[in-house]
Amino acid sequence: DTILALNGRRIATQGDFVHSARGHLGALVLTVEREGKVIEVSGSWPPADRVLEREGLLVTGALFAATPLGISSVLATPAALMVHHVEPGSEAEAGDLRAYDLLYSIDDQRPGSLQALQEIVEKARRQQRDLELVVMRLSDGDGLFDYHRRLLPADTLQRVSARR
């Protein structure tokens, strides 16, 4: 599809799209060109979590938090958690984890929450062994995602929250 307009406003660039979509949490109407025909597609944009309500888990320098709804809702293989930040100089950076990597599995498990991730990491720490992560990363090649296997020590674990 080629996006032509959003809520009747002409879209010529990505910036036009972002500007037009900002603040619209209700119904949206996209005018698109699909296979030579102009059609309208309706939907709604999910609200983002409030910044002060977000929580994360810092694992050896990688900050894991919920995958934004706008991303997780379009994935054929849902990934509940995503890397939101990697601390420079950390084990996570050395292990080539990157912001926006989607956590597919850790130690052959599919954690559906931060609590589940925390339990897996704590178990690995008690057993003094590395974690085996499989992450989904946007592909540079033919497919949408590439899968990457990474080993990460379970050295540090810290709950991060803006709540007091």
N, C-alpha and C positions, 0 to 999 in steps of 0.2 A: 504494500500500500504506500501511496505517497500522500502525506498529509497536506491538504490545501487550506483548511480553515479550522479554527476551534471556536465553538459558540458563535459562528458567523464572522469571526475576525480572521482575515487572511494571514496565513503562516508562510513566510518565505525562508526563515532561518530557524536553527535550534533555539536561539535567543528569543525569537518571536514566540515560539511554542512555550518555553519556560515562563516568559512574562505573561502570556495569556492564561496559562494554567494556574499560576500562583494565586492562592486564596480561594479557589473554586473547589469546595468539597461536595457540592451538590451534583446534580446531573450535568454532564458534559456531552456536547455533540461535536464529533469530529466529522468534517467533510473530507473524504479521501477519494483518490483515484485508484480504482482496483480493476486491473485487467481492461483498461480503456474506458471504464464506466465511472461516473462520479456518484458516490453513495454517501449516506450519512450513517454513522455508527454512534450509538449512545452508550453511556456508561457513567461511572462516578469514580472519583479519585479518593482513595482511602486517606483519612487523616494520619499524619505521622504521630508517633508517641510524643508526649510532652517531654521536653528536654529534662525537666526536673523530676520526671518519673522514670527515666531510663536507668537500667541496671546493666552491669557487665561483669565479666570474670576475666581477670588478667592472669594469663597462664604463660609464664616464662617470657614475658614481653609482648604477647599477643593479646589484645583486648577483644574478647568474644562477647557479642550481644545479639539480641534478636535480629533476624533478617527482616528488613523493612517489608511491610505487607505488600507494597507495590511490586517488590521483586519476587517474594515467595509465592504470590498468587499466580504468577505466570510460569513458574517452573514445572516441568513435567515430573521432575524428581525433587520434591520439596526439601529444602535445607532450612531447618529452624534457626540455625545460628550462623553468624557471619563474622569475619575478622573486621573490626571497625578501625583498628589502629595497630601499628607495630612499632614498638619503641626502638629507636636507633641504638645500635650496638648490642641488642639483646640476643638471646639464643633463638628467639623466633625469627629475627632478621637473618641471623646466620643460617637458619634452616629454610630460608627463602619463603617464609610466609609473607603474604602481602595483604594490605587493606583491600577489602571487597572479596577476598577468598571466601567461598561458601563451604561450611563444614559439612562434608558428606558423611564421614564416619570418623570415629576415634576408637581405637582398639576393637575394631569390627562391630561397633555399636553405633546406632543412629540417635544421638541425644536430641530429645525434643524440647529441652529446656536448659536453662543455666544450671538448675539444680542437678539434673542428670549429668551434665558435663562435669560439674564440681565433684560428684561422686566418683566418676571414672578417673579423674585426675588424682583425687585423694587416694584411691586404691593403688594407682601406679606409684604414687609417692611412698606409700607404706611398703610396697614390694620393691622399691628402689630400682625401678625400670623405666625406660623411655616410653613415651606415648607414640603410637602409630596413627597419624592423621591422614585422611584422604580428603583433599579439598578440591572443589570445583572452581576453576578460574576461567574467565572469558578467554576464548580461543583466539589465537593469531592465525589459525588455519581454517579448515573447511567447516568444522562443527561449531556449535555455539559455545560449548565448554570443553576444556581439557581437564582431565583428572590427574592430580599430582599426589604422590605418596611422600609424606614427610615424617621423619623421626624427630621428636622434640623431648628434651629432658623434662621431667615433671618437678623441676626445682622449686619454683615459686608459684604461689596461688593466692590471689587476693580478690575479694569481692569489691566491686566498684559501684557506687551509687551516689546520685545527687541528693537522695533523701537524707534527712538527718534524724 
